[in-house]
Amino acid sequence: MVTIQHLSKQTKVTTRTLRYYDSIQLLKPSGKTEGGHRLYSNEDVLRLQQIQFLKQMGFQLKEIQSLLENNRVDVMSYLKKPACLRSRGTRKAEKDGKGYYRFD
């Protein structure tokens, strides 16, 4: 378990943002210290990474919450569909010679 300060430094997400995610129940810490400080598990860190990825893909926080609650996050399906990425208002994706998508 890591503290909110450590998680913030590790992920470059501000403590204010982490507290906001807690308040809207997007990312609830798995525990708290006796003093009430938030503690995050490895699973919480993975969820935060999913949130960050989906935000970069252009999803709104309410959409992300719905996707995560319904276990409907399939990262590879989003990466395989550049039209989906463009429709979300993110950068244009083009396939390079090796079959990977490159973002302009």
C-alpha positions as MATLAB code, in Angstrom:
seq = 'MVTIQHLSKQTKVTTRTLRYYDSIQLLKPSGKTEGGHRLYSNEDVLRLQQIQFLKQMGFQLKEIQSLLENNRVDVMSYLKKPACLRSRGTRKAEKDGKGYYRFD';
ca = [
       0.000    0.000    0.000;
       1.247    3.480   -0.868;
       0.247    6.894    0.411;
      -1.427    9.525   -1.711;
       1.834   11.508   -1.748;
       3.831    8.546   -3.030;
       1.193    7.700   -5.652;
       1.139   11.313   -6.798;
       4.905   11.361   -7.293;
       4.894    7.934   -8.940;
       2.157    8.745  -11.463;
       2.491   12.536  -11.813;
      -1.182   12.918  -10.897;
      -1.752   15.664   -8.341;
      -3.010   14.837   -4.869;
      -5.902   17.204   -5.553;
      -6.903   15.092   -8.577;
      -6.623   11.876   -6.563;
      -8.847   13.361   -3.851;
     -11.333   14.441   -6.524;
     -11.392   10.933   -8.013;
     -12.102    9.639   -4.502;
     -14.929   12.156   -4.000;
     -16.662   11.101   -7.251;
     -15.942    7.425   -6.490;
     -13.863    6.948   -9.623;
     -10.795    5.810   -7.687;
     -11.427    4.830   -4.078;
      -8.340    4.076   -1.968;
      -8.250    0.519   -0.641;
      -7.398    1.626    2.860;
      -6.672    4.417    5.278;
      -4.168    4.914    8.033;
      -5.274    5.352   11.632;
      -4.976    9.079   10.998;
      -7.319    8.875    7.984;
      -4.700    9.226    5.242;
      -5.523    7.439    1.984;
      -3.626    4.250    1.101;
      -3.606    2.803   -2.408;
      -3.037   -0.836   -3.395;
      -1.428   -2.185   -6.569;
      -4.939   -2.707   -7.976;
      -5.716    0.960   -7.299;
      -2.565    1.956   -9.202;
      -3.657   -0.188  -12.166;
      -7.090    1.426  -12.116;
      -5.464    4.875  -12.111;
      -3.401    3.853  -15.144;
      -6.597    2.790  -16.922;
      -8.196    6.134  -16.048;
      -5.200    8.038  -17.399;
      -5.169    5.994  -20.606;
      -8.877    6.501  -21.243;
      -8.565   10.232  -20.530;
      -5.806   10.427  -23.143;
      -8.121    8.671  -25.587;
     -10.645   11.475  -25.082;
     -13.185    9.873  -22.755;
     -14.998   11.969  -20.158;
     -14.719   10.969  -16.482;
     -18.357    9.813  -16.374;
     -17.746    7.597  -19.411;
     -14.593    6.197  -17.817;
     -16.455    5.446  -14.611;
     -19.153    3.592  -16.532;
     -16.613    1.603  -18.544;
     -14.641    0.603  -15.457;
     -17.728   -0.256  -13.393;
     -19.025   -2.531  -16.145;
     -15.593   -4.086  -16.812;
     -15.892   -3.006  -20.445;
     -12.338   -1.751  -20.885;
     -10.522   -3.544  -23.676;
      -7.457   -1.431  -24.375;
      -6.409   -3.402  -27.426;
      -9.759   -2.896  -29.138;
      -9.315    0.883  -28.822;
      -5.785    0.722  -30.221;
      -6.929   -1.349  -33.192;
      -9.606    1.182  -34.186;
      -8.074    4.508  -35.206;
     -11.481    5.755  -36.377;
     -12.690    5.411  -32.797;
      -9.722    7.463  -31.628;
     -10.379   10.216  -34.159;
     -14.078   10.363  -33.282;
     -13.138   11.031  -29.642;
     -11.257   14.175  -30.632;
      -7.768   12.818  -30.062;
      -4.828   13.049  -32.399;
      -4.863   11.325  -35.775;
      -3.488    7.784  -35.703;
      -1.580    6.231  -38.595;
      -0.078    2.772  -38.915;
       3.676    2.635  -39.358;
       5.569   -0.001  -41.354;
       5.636   -2.402  -38.398;
       1.875   -2.381  -37.841;
       1.911   -0.014  -34.839;
      -0.143    3.144  -34.648;
       1.710    6.439  -34.625;
      -0.032    9.568  -33.397;
       0.509   12.901  -35.169;
];
